[in-house]
Amino acid sequence: GVMLSHRAVLNQVASYSAAIRLSAQDVVVSWLPLYHDMGLIAGFIMPILQGIPLVLMSPFHWVRDPKILLHAIHRHRGTQCWLPNFAYNFLATRIRDADLEGLDLSSLRALVNCSEPVQAPSHDIFAARFASYGFRAQALTACYAMAENTFAVTQGGIDASLTLDTVDRHALMEDRHALPAKDDAPTLTFVSNGPAIPNCEVIIVDEQRQPLPERRIGEIALRSDSMLTGYFKRPDATAEVMADGWYFTGDMGYMVSGELYITGRKKDLIIVGGKNVYPQDIENLLNDIPGIHPGRVVAFGVFNDKLGTEDVAIIAE
């Protein structure tokens, strides 16, 4: 359990409201469950404390009938909505054209991708499906967030379109270096999660928790005025991740020009013969294989005593 003071929550609401340029003209529309920090803070507490109109619906109703979110945005002229990455694919593929007649999504100024790694193809499929209904690709934004910082850590795409960074796959996996891609080399593309919100600092650190330079991959650490006080009745767990005012997230990423890119989770990283393998990279490749249900693939490492290194294991539906 993450312990948050009232002051930390109020600081987050003020800082995040500034980061997304929240104004009296905004209308927040949300299906997110209130037991999740994104739903509770961005989709409930923030609009209520800031006096912004809020349109709420049941997450169970939304999963059964995803078009209700889009029709709520149309009907109430919604300007902001937060979604995990899977929802972009879900909305783009699970609604019939007949259920979208007369729909107008032009009021949306920030559709915020948060709580899962942001995938550029998910943005592309959503923008392509709903462009004819007034949705502007410039409204695609991204946020890196966690309950330990009350909610948001960074926010991108508000003042300018999201930045995509295409890097050399070999350098990233072998050397933990996000080098710009070469024309003849395999690549990976990451979506920027933007710069830190006001009153929040983000750095990348190595295994000794020393700062790393730009484009070097390491653990993401943050310091802010909306951080957790500690984990509930777990001083041992708190001590593992907090030191000198910094919270060490366990997430891996790199910085470019003050913007944060996420590469994966520290504990999820698979090391095969000294080579760093990011499980989501394998999972994304397998999603395109006919017969495998997209999004229902997991890759992980299993230590091989005979070889003295990890094997890659995959479970797919």
QUIPE-V334916 format. One record per pair of residues at least 24 apart in sequence whose C-alpha atoms are under 7 Angstrom apart, sorted by the first residue. I is the first residue (numbers start at 1). J is the second residue. If there is no record, write none. Layout:
((I/J) (I/J))
//
This chain:
((1/231) (1/232) (2/147) (2/148) (2/228) (2/230) (2/231) (2/232) (3/228) (3/229) (3/230) (3/231) (3/232) (4/150) (4/228) (4/229) (5/229) (8/225) (8/226) (8/227) (9/150) (9/226) (11/225) (11/226) (12/150) (12/226) (13/46) (15/197) (15/198) (15/199) (16/152) (16/197) (19/155) (19/197) (19/198) (20/158) (24/52) (26/52) (26/79) (27/52) (27/53) (27/54) (27/77) (27/78) (27/79) (27/80) (28/53) (28/54) (28/55) (28/78) (28/79) (28/80) (28/81) (29/54) (29/55) (29/56) (29/73) (29/78) (29/80) (29/81) (30/55) (30/56) (30/57) (30/81) (30/82) (31/56) (31/57) (31/58) (31/59) (31/62) (32/59) (33/59) (37/147) (37/151) (38/151) (41/151) (66/91) (66/95) (67/95) (71/103) (73/105) (74/103) (74/104) (74/105) (77/107) (78/107) (78/108) (79/107) (79/108) (79/109) (79/110) (80/108) (80/109) (80/110) (80/111) (81/110) (81/111) (81/112) (82/111) (82/112) (82/113) (82/114) (83/112) (83/113) (83/114) (84/113) (84/114) (84/115) (84/116) (85/113) (85/114) (85/116) (85/117) (85/118) (85/119) (85/122) (88/122) (88/123) (88/126) (89/122) (89/125) (89/126) (92/125) (92/126) (92/129) (103/133) (104/133) (104/134) (105/133) (105/134) (105/135) (106/134) (106/135) (106/136) (108/139) (109/139) (110/139) (110/140) (110/141) (110/158) (111/139) (111/140) (111/141) (112/140) (112/141) (112/142) (112/143) (113/141) (113/142) (113/143) (114/142) (114/143) (114/144) (114/145) (115/145) (118/191) (119/191) (120/191) (142/193) (143/193) (144/193) (148/227) (148/228) (149/226) (149/227) (149/228) (150/226) (150/227) (150/228) (153/196) (153/197) (153/200) (154/193) (154/194) (154/195) (154/196) (154/197) (155/193) (155/194) (155/195) (155/196) (155/197) (156/192) (156/193) (156/194) (156/195) (157/194) (162/192) (163/191) (163/192) (164/189) (164/190) (164/191) (164/192) (165/189) (165/190) (165/191) (166/190) (173/275) (173/276) (173/277) (174/275) (174/276) (176/216) (176/217) (177/215) (177/216) (177/217) (178/215) (178/216) (178/217) (179/215) (190/261) (191/261) (192/259) (192/260) (192/261) (193/259) (193/260) (193/261) (194/259) (194/260) (195/258) (195/259) (195/260) (199/224) (199/225) (200/224) (204/254) (214/254) (214/255) (214/256) (215/254) (215/255) (215/256) (216/254) (217/252) (217/253) (217/254) (218/252) (218/253) (218/254) (219/250) (219/251) (219/252) (219/253) (220/248) (220/249) (220/250) (220/251) (220/252) (220/253) (221/246) (221/247) (221/248) (221/249) (222/246) (222/247) (222/248) (223/247) (268/300) (270/300) (270/301) (270/310) (271/310) (272/309) (272/310) (272/311) (273/309) (292/316) (292/317) (293/317))
//
